[in-house]
Amino acid sequence: MMVWLQKRRRSAGRWQPMLAVLAVAAASALAGCKTTTTVTSTSDSAHTSGASAEGDPHRRAAVRLQLAGGYYQKGQVDVAIKEATEATRIDPGLSSAFGLLGLIYMDLGQNDQAEDNFRRALQVDSNDPELNNNYGWFLCRTHRERDATTYFDKAAANRRYATPAMALQNAGICLMQTGDNERAEKYLMRAFEADASSPVAKFQLARLYLQTHRLERAEFYYGLLAKSVDPNPQTLWLGTKIAHARSDVRTEQRLSQELRARYPNSPETALLNREAFNE
């Protein structure tokens, strides 16, 4: 699971700790440059540890949430659920604790529990952009793509959201699942405009243009992608398919050879060996 950290401030009137945003790979995303949901947990232990937290329920809950996020990152899911649940008991107004529980249950495939916790989180803070993005991704994963875009739109429009491109590209991927490539393209282009460095937007645009037989555009965005990330099975396979569609034999051979040499046991290599260029 790819994880990276970035810090921002939470806009809570009574307490504003530093937060870490753990970007956690969504299941259908590109390995190495992934579409993500976000989990917020407290990261500034100087503000949430020791005696300073003992008499303050908000800080005690934040410590529990910090522990829950750490356990979840390490794959200790049962302990993470226990700590996050305790955080919600101590401070029922801690929306990010409910949000973390929603994400955990989503990953476990326990959709009823995930739905309940996401909704409780949004009842506490309906404008939180990360919660809206995460709930949108949950709706997308549970085949409610049309409903999901409402939440992605709300997340992307929020000025305090540090990564609006994330919500926009999630909306694009979600719409591609329904075959609505016209709207998907608009979202993905907005994601690219919001963050031209995003490998996800470039990958998905190249994939969309390949699917819709706009091969020059597919090659263009794939070229940008190839310059910005190290090759992996998904990117090499996408490039091979674009080259095959363009009858670019030299590039197809080069990328297919690299895919076989570097990732002989990958699913993408198996597809290549079957010449399954349309799958």
ChimeraX commands (.cxc) that place a marker at each C-alpha (Angstrom):
marker #1 position 0.00,0.00,0.00 radius 0.5
marker #1 position 1.49,3.32,-1.06 radius 0.5
marker #1 position 1.32,5.96,1.64 radius 0.5
marker #1 position 2.57,9.52,1.66 radius 0.5
marker #1 position 2.19,12.25,4.21 radius 0.5
marker #1 position 1.36,15.90,4.03 radius 0.5
marker #1 position 0.34,18.32,6.75 radius 0.5
marker #1 position -2.45,20.86,7.00 radius 0.5
marker #1 position -4.51,22.55,9.69 radius 0.5
marker #1 position -7.95,21.41,10.70 radius 0.5
marker #1 position -10.52,24.20,10.94 radius 0.5
marker #1 position -12.00,23.25,14.30 radius 0.5
marker #1 position -12.94,26.22,16.41 radius 0.5
marker #1 position -12.13,24.69,19.78 radius 0.5
marker #1 position -8.81,23.08,18.88 radius 0.5
marker #1 position -6.60,23.12,15.81 radius 0.5
marker #1 position -3.97,20.34,15.98 radius 0.5
marker #1 position -1.65,19.55,13.12 radius 0.5
marker #1 position -3.03,16.71,11.06 radius 0.5
marker #1 position -1.39,14.16,8.83 radius 0.5
marker #1 position -3.19,13.15,5.68 radius 0.5
marker #1 position -2.52,9.52,4.96 radius 0.5
marker #1 position -3.19,8.98,1.29 radius 0.5
marker #1 position -4.29,5.38,1.00 radius 0.5
marker #1 position -4.50,3.57,-2.29 radius 0.5
marker #1 position -7.95,2.81,-3.58 radius 0.5
marker #1 position -8.42,-0.69,-4.90 radius 0.5
marker #1 position -8.84,0.04,-8.58 radius 0.5
marker #1 position -6.08,2.62,-8.85 radius 0.5
marker #1 position -2.82,2.69,-10.70 radius 0.5
marker #1 position 0.07,1.13,-8.80 radius 0.5
marker #1 position 2.77,3.69,-8.23 radius 0.5
marker #1 position 0.53,6.66,-9.01 radius 0.5
marker #1 position -2.68,5.98,-7.26 radius 0.5
marker #1 position -6.16,7.35,-6.94 radius 0.5
marker #1 position -6.78,7.85,-3.29 radius 0.5
marker #1 position -9.04,8.43,-0.42 radius 0.5
marker #1 position -7.68,10.28,2.59 radius 0.5
marker #1 position -7.65,9.50,6.27 radius 0.5
marker #1 position -6.99,12.23,8.79 radius 0.5
marker #1 position -5.33,11.46,12.09 radius 0.5
marker #1 position -3.50,13.64,14.53 radius 0.5
marker #1 position 0.25,13.75,14.05 radius 0.5
marker #1 position 1.60,16.42,16.38 radius 0.5
marker #1 position 2.13,14.32,19.48 radius 0.5
marker #1 position 3.55,17.31,21.32 radius 0.5
marker #1 position 0.04,18.75,21.37 radius 0.5
marker #1 position -1.86,15.57,22.15 radius 0.5
marker #1 position 0.28,13.49,24.51 radius 0.5
marker #1 position 0.89,13.32,28.22 radius 0.5
marker #1 position -0.72,15.34,30.94 radius 0.5
marker #1 position -2.00,18.01,28.54 radius 0.5
marker #1 position -4.48,15.51,27.10 radius 0.5
marker #1 position -5.67,13.96,30.36 radius 0.5
marker #1 position -8.24,16.60,31.27 radius 0.5
marker #1 position -9.33,17.49,27.76 radius 0.5
marker #1 position -11.72,15.00,26.11 radius 0.5
marker #1 position -11.08,16.47,22.68 radius 0.5
marker #1 position -7.37,15.88,23.00 radius 0.5
marker #1 position -7.85,12.44,24.50 radius 0.5
marker #1 position -10.03,11.53,21.53 radius 0.5
marker #1 position -7.38,12.93,19.18 radius 0.5
marker #1 position -4.73,10.72,20.80 radius 0.5
marker #1 position -6.97,7.70,20.23 radius 0.5
marker #1 position -7.45,8.76,16.61 radius 0.5
marker #1 position -3.70,9.14,16.16 radius 0.5
marker #1 position -3.21,5.61,17.48 radius 0.5
marker #1 position -5.99,4.29,15.25 radius 0.5
marker #1 position -4.40,5.83,12.15 radius 0.5
marker #1 position -1.04,4.33,13.02 radius 0.5
marker #1 position -2.47,0.87,13.61 radius 0.5
marker #1 position -4.45,1.05,10.38 radius 0.5
marker #1 position -1.36,2.02,8.44 radius 0.5
marker #1 position 0.44,-1.01,9.91 radius 0.5
marker #1 position -2.42,-3.34,8.98 radius 0.5
marker #1 position -3.58,-3.92,12.58 radius 0.5
marker #1 position -7.19,-3.36,11.61 radius 0.5
marker #1 position -8.92,-4.72,14.71 radius 0.5
marker #1 position -6.90,-2.50,17.01 radius 0.5
marker #1 position -7.45,0.47,14.70 radius 0.5
marker #1 position -11.22,-0.06,14.87 radius 0.5
marker #1 position -11.08,-0.30,18.66 radius 0.5
marker #1 position -9.09,2.93,19.02 radius 0.5
marker #1 position -11.17,4.88,16.51 radius 0.5
marker #1 position -14.39,3.69,18.14 radius 0.5
marker #1 position -13.09,4.80,21.52 radius 0.5
marker #1 position -12.27,8.19,19.99 radius 0.5
marker #1 position -15.89,8.58,18.86 radius 0.5
marker #1 position -17.10,7.61,22.33 radius 0.5
marker #1 position -14.90,10.22,24.01 radius 0.5
marker #1 position -15.69,12.93,21.46 radius 0.5
marker #1 position -18.79,12.27,19.33 radius 0.5
marker #1 position -17.99,15.49,17.45 radius 0.5
marker #1 position -14.71,14.16,16.05 radius 0.5
marker #1 position -15.81,13.65,12.46 radius 0.5
marker #1 position -12.45,12.31,11.29 radius 0.5
marker #1 position -12.75,9.35,13.67 radius 0.5
marker #1 position -16.05,8.34,12.08 radius 0.5
marker #1 position -14.44,8.94,8.69 radius 0.5
marker #1 position -11.55,6.61,9.52 radius 0.5
marker #1 position -13.99,3.92,10.62 radius 0.5
marker #1 position -15.85,4.35,7.34 radius 0.5
marker #1 position -12.68,3.86,5.36 radius 0.5
marker #1 position -11.61,0.81,7.36 radius 0.5
marker #1 position -14.99,-0.86,6.98 radius 0.5
marker #1 position -15.00,0.00,3.27 radius 0.5
marker #1 position -11.65,-1.75,2.86 radius 0.5
marker #1 position -13.02,-4.74,4.76 radius 0.5
marker #1 position -16.03,-4.89,2.47 radius 0.5
marker #1 position -18.40,-4.27,5.38 radius 0.5
marker #1 position -20.45,-1.75,3.48 radius 0.5
marker #1 position -23.29,-1.25,5.96 radius 0.5
marker #1 position -20.85,-0.26,8.70 radius 0.5
marker #1 position -18.90,1.89,6.28 radius 0.5
marker #1 position -22.05,3.69,5.14 radius 0.5
marker #1 position -23.15,4.31,8.71 radius 0.5
marker #1 position -19.82,5.80,9.77 radius 0.5
marker #1 position -19.38,7.95,6.68 radius 0.5
marker #1 position -22.86,9.37,7.17 radius 0.5
marker #1 position -22.23,10.05,10.85 radius 0.5
marker #1 position -19.00,11.83,9.93 radius 0.5
marker #1 position -20.81,14.02,7.43 radius 0.5
marker #1 position -23.56,14.75,9.94 radius 0.5
marker #1 position -20.87,16.24,12.17 radius 0.5
marker #1 position -19.13,18.14,9.38 radius 0.5
marker #1 position -20.95,18.07,6.06 radius 0.5
marker #1 position -18.48,20.45,4.44 radius 0.5
marker #1 position -15.27,18.57,5.21 radius 0.5
marker #1 position -13.69,18.06,1.77 radius 0.5
marker #1 position -11.80,14.91,2.71 radius 0.5
marker #1 position -14.94,13.27,4.09 radius 0.5
marker #1 position -16.85,14.21,0.95 radius 0.5
marker #1 position -14.11,12.79,-1.26 radius 0.5
marker #1 position -13.92,9.58,0.77 radius 0.5
marker #1 position -17.67,9.07,0.83 radius 0.5
marker #1 position -17.78,9.75,-2.90 radius 0.5
marker #1 position -15.22,7.01,-3.45 radius 0.5
marker #1 position -17.24,4.65,-1.27 radius 0.5
marker #1 position -20.33,5.36,-3.38 radius 0.5
marker #1 position -18.28,4.73,-6.51 radius 0.5
marker #1 position -17.01,1.42,-5.18 radius 0.5
marker #1 position -20.55,0.37,-4.33 radius 0.5
marker #1 position -21.80,1.15,-7.86 radius 0.5
marker #1 position -23.55,4.42,-7.06 radius 0.5
marker #1 position -21.41,6.42,-9.44 radius 0.5
marker #1 position -24.00,9.08,-10.26 radius 0.5
marker #1 position -24.49,9.90,-6.59 radius 0.5
marker #1 position -20.74,9.94,-6.02 radius 0.5
marker #1 position -20.08,12.93,-8.26 radius 0.5
marker #1 position -22.13,15.18,-5.96 radius 0.5
marker #1 position -19.66,14.53,-3.16 radius 0.5
marker #1 position -16.60,14.81,-5.39 radius 0.5
marker #1 position -17.90,18.16,-6.65 radius 0.5
marker #1 position -18.42,19.40,-3.10 radius 0.5
marker #1 position -14.91,18.33,-2.09 radius 0.5
marker #1 position -13.25,19.92,-5.13 radius 0.5
marker #1 position -15.11,23.20,-4.65 radius 0.5
marker #1 position -13.97,23.62,-1.07 radius 0.5
marker #1 position -11.19,26.19,-0.89 radius 0.5
marker #1 position -9.63,24.58,2.18 radius 0.5
marker #1 position -9.12,21.29,0.33 radius 0.5
marker #1 position -5.41,20.93,-0.34 radius 0.5
marker #1 position -5.84,18.37,-3.12 radius 0.5
marker #1 position -8.90,19.15,-5.27 radius 0.5
marker #1 position -7.34,17.23,-8.17 radius 0.5
marker #1 position -7.84,14.06,-6.12 radius 0.5
marker #1 position -11.61,14.48,-6.01 radius 0.5
marker #1 position -11.78,15.50,-9.67 radius 0.5
marker #1 position -9.80,12.50,-10.90 radius 0.5
marker #1 position -11.83,10.19,-8.67 radius 0.5
marker #1 position -14.98,11.57,-10.31 radius 0.5
marker #1 position -13.49,10.95,-13.74 radius 0.5
marker #1 position -12.55,7.36,-12.93 radius 0.5
marker #1 position -15.98,6.80,-11.43 radius 0.5
marker #1 position -17.74,8.02,-14.57 radius 0.5
marker #1 position -15.49,5.91,-16.80 radius 0.5
marker #1 position -16.87,2.89,-14.94 radius 0.5
marker #1 position -20.34,3.80,-16.22 radius 0.5
marker #1 position -19.17,4.44,-19.77 radius 0.5
marker #1 position -19.84,8.17,-19.49 radius 0.5
marker #1 position -16.58,9.08,-21.16 radius 0.5
marker #1 position -17.66,12.57,-22.14 radius 0.5
marker #1 position -18.20,13.70,-18.54 radius 0.5
marker #1 position -15.23,11.65,-17.36 radius 0.5
marker #1 position -12.99,13.52,-19.77 radius 0.5
marker #1 position -14.13,16.87,-18.39 radius 0.5
marker #1 position -13.37,15.84,-14.82 radius 0.5
marker #1 position -9.99,14.39,-15.72 radius 0.5
marker #1 position -9.04,17.49,-17.67 radius 0.5
marker #1 position -10.01,19.64,-14.68 radius 0.5
marker #1 position -7.87,17.39,-12.47 radius 0.5
marker #1 position -4.95,17.79,-14.85 radius 0.5
marker #1 position -5.41,21.56,-14.91 radius 0.5
marker #1 position -5.55,21.65,-11.11 radius 0.5
marker #1 position -2.41,19.55,-10.77 radius 0.5
marker #1 position -0.43,18.96,-13.95 radius 0.5
marker #1 position 2.04,16.85,-12.00 radius 0.5
marker #1 position -0.62,14.27,-11.09 radius 0.5
marker #1 position 0.33,10.91,-12.60 radius 0.5
marker #1 position -3.19,9.63,-11.98 radius 0.5
marker #1 position -4.79,12.26,-14.20 radius 0.5
marker #1 position -2.27,11.61,-16.97 radius 0.5
marker #1 position -2.68,7.84,-16.76 radius 0.5
marker #1 position -6.47,8.02,-16.80 radius 0.5
marker #1 position -6.58,10.54,-19.65 radius 0.5
marker #1 position -4.29,8.32,-21.72 radius 0.5
marker #1 position -6.49,5.33,-20.91 radius 0.5
marker #1 position -9.69,7.21,-21.76 radius 0.5
marker #1 position -8.34,8.45,-25.10 radius 0.5
marker #1 position -7.16,4.95,-25.96 radius 0.5
marker #1 position -10.62,3.58,-25.21 radius 0.5
marker #1 position -12.25,6.25,-27.35 radius 0.5
marker #1 position -9.74,5.79,-30.21 radius 0.5
marker #1 position -8.25,9.27,-29.96 radius 0.5
marker #1 position -4.78,7.89,-30.25 radius 0.5
marker #1 position -2.76,11.06,-30.67 radius 0.5
marker #1 position -4.14,12.38,-27.41 radius 0.5
marker #1 position -3.55,9.01,-25.75 radius 0.5
marker #1 position 0.06,9.07,-26.86 radius 0.5
marker #1 position 0.47,12.68,-25.68 radius 0.5
marker #1 position -0.70,12.04,-22.12 radius 0.5
marker #1 position 1.14,8.74,-21.96 radius 0.5
marker #1 position 4.29,10.59,-22.95 radius 0.5
marker #1 position 3.80,13.04,-20.10 radius 0.5
marker #1 position 3.17,10.14,-17.74 radius 0.5
marker #1 position 6.26,8.23,-18.82 radius 0.5
marker #1 position 8.41,11.28,-18.10 radius 0.5
marker #1 position 7.01,11.74,-14.61 radius 0.5
marker #1 position 6.96,8.26,-13.04 radius 0.5
marker #1 position 9.16,5.20,-12.99 radius 0.5
marker #1 position 7.77,2.45,-15.21 radius 0.5
marker #1 position 5.57,-0.18,-13.60 radius 0.5
marker #1 position 3.43,-2.97,-15.07 radius 0.5
marker #1 position 0.37,-0.75,-15.52 radius 0.5
marker #1 position 2.16,2.09,-17.27 radius 0.5
marker #1 position 4.18,-0.22,-19.49 radius 0.5
marker #1 position 1.08,-2.16,-20.50 radius 0.5
marker #1 position -0.84,1.03,-21.24 radius 0.5
marker #1 position 2.02,2.30,-23.39 radius 0.5
marker #1 position 2.22,-1.04,-25.20 radius 0.5
marker #1 position -1.51,-0.95,-25.98 radius 0.5
marker #1 position -1.32,2.61,-27.28 radius 0.5
marker #1 position 1.65,1.74,-29.48 radius 0.5
marker #1 position -0.18,-1.36,-30.76 radius 0.5
marker #1 position -3.27,0.71,-31.60 radius 0.5
marker #1 position -1.09,3.21,-33.47 radius 0.5
marker #1 position 0.74,0.41,-35.34 radius 0.5
marker #1 position 3.98,1.72,-33.86 radius 0.5
marker #1 position 5.83,-1.58,-34.01 radius 0.5
marker #1 position 9.15,-0.30,-32.68 radius 0.5
marker #1 position 7.65,1.28,-29.55 radius 0.5
marker #1 position 5.38,-1.69,-28.98 radius 0.5
marker #1 position 8.34,-4.06,-29.10 radius 0.5
marker #1 position 10.43,-1.89,-26.79 radius 0.5
marker #1 position 7.73,-1.54,-24.13 radius 0.5
marker #1 position 6.61,-5.14,-24.33 radius 0.5
marker #1 position 10.17,-6.36,-23.94 radius 0.5
marker #1 position 10.65,-4.13,-20.91 radius 0.5
marker #1 position 7.37,-5.35,-19.40 radius 0.5
marker #1 position 8.35,-9.02,-19.84 radius 0.5
marker #1 position 11.88,-8.47,-18.56 radius 0.5
marker #1 position 11.01,-6.43,-15.49 radius 0.5
marker #1 position 7.66,-7.92,-14.50 radius 0.5
marker #1 position 7.48,-11.47,-15.92 radius 0.5
marker #1 position 4.84,-12.62,-13.41 radius 0.5
marker #1 position 2.55,-9.59,-13.51 radius 0.5
marker #1 position -1.07,-9.79,-14.71 radius 0.5
marker #1 position -0.16,-7.26,-17.40 radius 0.5
marker #1 position 2.53,-9.56,-18.78 radius 0.5
marker #1 position -0.02,-12.38,-18.86 radius 0.5
marker #1 position -2.33,-10.14,-20.89 radius 0.5
marker #1 position 0.55,-9.27,-23.22 radius 0.5
marker #1 position 1.40,-12.94,-23.73 radius 0.5
marker #1 position -2.23,-13.57,-24.71 radius 0.5
marker #1 position -2.17,-10.49,-26.96 radius 0.5
marker #1 position -5.22,-9.27,-25.08 radius 0.5
marker #1 position -4.83,-5.68,-26.20 radius 0.5
marker #1 position -8.53,-4.89,-25.87 radius 0.5
marker #1 position -8.95,-6.06,-22.29 radius 0.5
marker link #1:1,2 radius 0.2
marker link #1:2,3 radius 0.2
marker link #1:3,4 radius 0.2
marker link #1:4,5 radius 0.2
marker link #1:5,6 radius 0.2
marker link #1:6,7 radius 0.2
marker link #1:7,8 radius 0.2
marker link #1:8,9 radius 0.2
marker link #1:9,10 radius 0.2
marker link #1:10,11 radius 0.2
marker link #1:11,12 radius 0.2
marker link #1:12,13 radius 0.2
marker link #1:13,14 radius 0.2
marker link #1:14,15 radius 0.2
marker link #1:15,16 radius 0.2
marker link #1:16,17 radius 0.2
marker link #1:17,18 radius 0.2
marker link #1:18,19 radius 0.2
marker link #1:19,20 radius 0.2
marker link #1:20,21 radius 0.2
marker link #1:21,22 radius 0.2
marker link #1:22,23 radius 0.2
marker link #1:23,24 radius 0.2
marker link #1:24,25 radius 0.2
marker link #1:25,26 radius 0.2
marker link #1:26,27 radius 0.2
marker link #1:27,28 radius 0.2
marker link #1:28,29 radius 0.2
marker link #1:29,30 radius 0.2
marker link #1:30,31 radius 0.2
marker link #1:31,32 radius 0.2
marker link #1:32,33 radius 0.2
marker link #1:33,34 radius 0.2
marker link #1:34,35 radius 0.2
marker link #1:35,36 radius 0.2
marker link #1:36,37 radius 0.2
marker link #1:37,38 radius 0.2
marker link #1:38,39 radius 0.2
marker link #1:39,40 radius 0.2
marker link #1:40,41 radius 0.2
marker link #1:41,42 radius 0.2
marker link #1:42,43 radius 0.2
marker link #1:43,44 radius 0.2
marker link #1:44,45 radius 0.2
marker link #1:45,46 radius 0.2
marker link #1:46,47 radius 0.2
marker link #1:47,48 radius 0.2
marker link #1:48,49 radius 0.2
marker link #1:49,50 radius 0.2
marker link #1:50,51 radius 0.2
marker link #1:51,52 radius 0.2
marker link #1:52,53 radius 0.2
marker link #1:53,54 radius 0.2
marker link #1:54,55 radius 0.2
marker link #1:55,56 radius 0.2
marker link #1:56,57 radius 0.2
marker link #1:57,58 radius 0.2
marker link #1:58,59 radius 0.2
marker link #1:59,60 radius 0.2
marker link #1:60,61 radius 0.2
marker link #1:61,62 radius 0.2
marker link #1:62,63 radius 0.2
marker link #1:63,64 radius 0.2
marker link #1:64,65 radius 0.2
marker link #1:65,66 radius 0.2
marker link #1:66,67 radius 0.2
marker link #1:67,68 radius 0.2
marker link #1:68,69 radius 0.2
marker link #1:69,70 radius 0.2
marker link #1:70,71 radius 0.2
marker link #1:71,72 radius 0.2
marker link #1:72,73 radius 0.2
marker link #1:73,74 radius 0.2
marker link #1:74,75 radius 0.2
marker link #1:75,76 radius 0.2
marker link #1:76,77 radius 0.2
marker link #1:77,78 radius 0.2
marker link #1:78,79 radius 0.2
marker link #1:79,80 radius 0.2
marker link #1:80,81 radius 0.2
marker link #1:81,82 radius 0.2
marker link #1:82,83 radius 0.2
marker link #1:83,84 radius 0.2
marker link #1:84,85 radius 0.2
marker link #1:85,86 radius 0.2
marker link #1:86,87 radius 0.2
marker link #1:87,88 radius 0.2
marker link #1:88,89 radius 0.2
marker link #1:89,90 radius 0.2
marker link #1:90,91 radius 0.2
marker link #1:91,92 radius 0.2
marker link #1:92,93 radius 0.2
marker link #1:93,94 radius 0.2
marker link #1:94,95 radius 0.2
marker link #1:95,96 radius 0.2
marker link #1:96,97 radius 0.2
marker link #1:97,98 radius 0.2
marker link #1:98,99 radius 0.2
marker link #1:99,100 radius 0.2
marker link #1:100,101 radius 0.2
marker link #1:101,102 radius 0.2
marker link #1:102,103 radius 0.2
marker link #1:103,104 radius 0.2
marker link #1:104,105 radius 0.2
marker link #1:105,106 radius 0.2
marker link #1:106,107 radius 0.2
marker link #1:107,108 radius 0.2
marker link #1:108,109 radius 0.2
marker link #1:109,110 radius 0.2
marker link #1:110,111 radius 0.2
marker link #1:111,112 radius 0.2
marker link #1:112,113 radius 0.2
marker link #1:113,114 radius 0.2
marker link #1:114,115 radius 0.2
marker link #1:115,116 radius 0.2
marker link #1:116,117 radius 0.2
marker link #1:117,118 radius 0.2
marker link #1:118,119 radius 0.2
marker link #1:119,120 radius 0.2
marker link #1:120,121 radius 0.2
marker link #1:121,122 radius 0.2
marker link #1:122,123 radius 0.2
marker link #1:123,124 radius 0.2
marker link #1:124,125 radius 0.2
marker link #1:125,126 radius 0.2
marker link #1:126,127 radius 0.2
marker link #1:127,128 radius 0.2
marker link #1:128,129 radius 0.2
marker link #1:129,130 radius 0.2
marker link #1:130,131 radius 0.2
marker link #1:131,132 radius 0.2
marker link #1:132,133 radius 0.2
marker link #1:133,134 radius 0.2
marker link #1:134,135 radius 0.2
marker link #1:135,136 radius 0.2
marker link #1:136,137 radius 0.2
marker link #1:137,138 radius 0.2
marker link #1:138,139 radius 0.2
marker link #1:139,140 radius 0.2
marker link #1:140,141 radius 0.2
marker link #1:141,142 radius 0.2
marker link #1:142,143 radius 0.2
marker link #1:143,144 radius 0.2
marker link #1:144,145 radius 0.2
marker link #1:145,146 radius 0.2
marker link #1:146,147 radius 0.2
marker link #1:147,148 radius 0.2
marker link #1:148,149 radius 0.2
marker link #1:149,150 radius 0.2
marker link #1:150,151 radius 0.2
marker link #1:151,152 radius 0.2
marker link #1:152,153 radius 0.2
marker link #1:153,154 radius 0.2
marker link #1:154,155 radius 0.2
marker link #1:155,156 radius 0.2
marker link #1:156,157 radius 0.2
marker link #1:157,158 radius 0.2
marker link #1:158,159 radius 0.2
marker link #1:159,160 radius 0.2
marker link #1:160,161 radius 0.2
marker link #1:161,162 radius 0.2
marker link #1:162,163 radius 0.2
marker link #1:163,164 radius 0.2
marker link #1:164,165 radius 0.2
marker link #1:165,166 radius 0.2
marker link #1:166,167 radius 0.2
marker link #1:167,168 radius 0.2
marker link #1:168,169 radius 0.2
marker link #1:169,170 radius 0.2
marker link #1:170,171 radius 0.2
marker link #1:171,172 radius 0.2
marker link #1:172,173 radius 0.2
marker link #1:173,174 radius 0.2
marker link #1:174,175 radius 0.2
marker link #1:175,176 radius 0.2
marker link #1:176,177 radius 0.2
marker link #1:177,178 radius 0.2
marker link #1:178,179 radius 0.2
marker link #1:179,180 radius 0.2
marker link #1:180,181 radius 0.2
marker link #1:181,182 radius 0.2
marker link #1:182,183 radius 0.2
marker link #1:183,184 radius 0.2
marker link #1:184,185 radius 0.2
marker link #1:185,186 radius 0.2
marker link #1:186,187 radius 0.2
marker link #1:187,188 radius 0.2
marker link #1:188,189 radius 0.2
marker link #1:189,190 radius 0.2
marker link #1:190,191 radius 0.2
marker link #1:191,192 radius 0.2
marker link #1:192,193 radius 0.2
marker link #1:193,194 radius 0.2
marker link #1:194,195 radius 0.2
marker link #1:195,196 radius 0.2
marker link #1:196,197 radius 0.2
marker link #1:197,198 radius 0.2
marker link #1:198,199 radius 0.2
marker link #1:199,200 radius 0.2
marker link #1:200,201 radius 0.2
marker link #1:201,202 radius 0.2
marker link #1:202,203 radius 0.2
marker link #1:203,204 radius 0.2
marker link #1:204,205 radius 0.2
marker link #1:205,206 radius 0.2
marker link #1:206,207 radius 0.2
marker link #1:207,208 radius 0.2
marker link #1:208,209 radius 0.2
marker link #1:209,210 radius 0.2
marker link #1:210,211 radius 0.2
marker link #1:211,212 radius 0.2
marker link #1:212,213 radius 0.2
marker link #1:213,214 radius 0.2
marker link #1:214,215 radius 0.2
marker link #1:215,216 radius 0.2
marker link #1:216,217 radius 0.2
marker link #1:217,218 radius 0.2
marker link #1:218,219 radius 0.2
marker link #1:219,220 radius 0.2
marker link #1:220,221 radius 0.2
marker link #1:221,222 radius 0.2
marker link #1:222,223 radius 0.2
marker link #1:223,224 radius 0.2
marker link #1:224,225 radius 0.2
marker link #1:225,226 radius 0.2
marker link #1:226,227 radius 0.2
marker link #1:227,228 radius 0.2
marker link #1:228,229 radius 0.2
marker link #1:229,230 radius 0.2
marker link #1:230,231 radius 0.2
marker link #1:231,232 radius 0.2
marker link #1:232,233 radius 0.2
marker link #1:233,234 radius 0.2
marker link #1:234,235 radius 0.2
marker link #1:235,236 radius 0.2
marker link #1:236,237 radius 0.2
marker link #1:237,238 radius 0.2
marker link #1:238,239 radius 0.2
marker link #1:239,240 radius 0.2
marker link #1:240,241 radius 0.2
marker link #1:241,242 radius 0.2
marker link #1:242,243 radius 0.2
marker link #1:243,244 radius 0.2
marker link #1:244,245 radius 0.2
marker link #1:245,246 radius 0.2
marker link #1:246,247 radius 0.2
marker link #1:247,248 radius 0.2
marker link #1:248,249 radius 0.2
marker link #1:249,250 radius 0.2
marker link #1:250,251 radius 0.2
marker link #1:251,252 radius 0.2
marker link #1:252,253 radius 0.2
marker link #1:253,254 radius 0.2
marker link #1:254,255 radius 0.2
marker link #1:255,256 radius 0.2
marker link #1:256,257 radius 0.2
marker link #1:257,258 radius 0.2
marker link #1:258,259 radius 0.2
marker link #1:259,260 radius 0.2
marker link #1:260,261 radius 0.2
marker link #1:261,262 radius 0.2
marker link #1:262,263 radius 0.2
marker link #1:263,264 radius 0.2
marker link #1:264,265 radius 0.2
marker link #1:265,266 radius 0.2
marker link #1:266,267 radius 0.2
marker link #1:267,268 radius 0.2
marker link #1:268,269 radius 0.2
marker link #1:269,270 radius 0.2
marker link #1:270,271 radius 0.2
marker link #1:271,272 radius 0.2
marker link #1:272,273 radius 0.2
marker link #1:273,274 radius 0.2
marker link #1:274,275 radius 0.2
marker link #1:275,276 radius 0.2
marker link #1:276,277 radius 0.2
marker link #1:277,278 radius 0.2
marker link #1:278,279 radius 0.2
view
